[in-house]
């Protein structure tokens, strides 16, 4: 759990902007590689639940007051779902490449065994960006029935 003392620590090490985020995915999508099972179990235990919202709101308010007093820009995640429908624009607007050249739909996917557009080093950046896998993924994301890797994503759900 985030603690306001992290704001004080940031100032001590000369950091003046702090971004706090939720876990990016619960990894509950069907077909996720078995190596993610331990992470999935950790997420189940560590994620904020609705019952945690009052306490988290209080902690966030304390952190905001402390950040303002110390001159730290503090970015905190949402504690309640947004009013708008879920969605994500990342696969249309941003590029994410792994060190080995794999183009992923976004950084939240994390590894190519969950979702990938192709290898830009082997096939060319533009060919992969405009390729069939990317077009198919984007169409599914826009369809109202997003890929399973997106359904459990904090960014897609508006909680990030």
C-alpha positions, 0 to 999 in steps of 0.5 A: 500500500502506498504511504505518504512517507514516500513523498517525503523520501522523494524530496530527500532524493531530489525527486520532484514528481511522483507517479503512483499506479495500480497494478497494470493487470490482474493477469486473469485472462484465459490462456495466460502462460502458467508462469504468470500464476504466481503473479496472478495470486499476488495481485489477488492479495495485493490489489485495492478492493472496494472495501479499501476505498475509504482508507485509500482516499484518506491516505491519498488526501494526506499524501496530496497535502504533503506533496503540495507542502513539499512542492512535489507533483503527485499523480495518483490512480483512480479509486473509483471506476470512471463514468465513461465506458472502458477503452484504450487508444494506446495501440493506435497512438503509441508504439511499444517495442521490446529489446528483441524488436517485438512490437506489443500492443502496449507496455501493459502487455509486458511480454510477447507471449501474451499479445504481439504484432510482430518483430520490427527488427525482422519485418520492418517497423511500418510493416508490423505497425500496419500489419494484419496482427495489429489491424486485427487487434485494433479492430477487436479492441474497438469492437466492444469485445476487446482481446482478453489481455485488455479486459483485465487491464487497469488502463483499459478499465480506467483505473490506472 
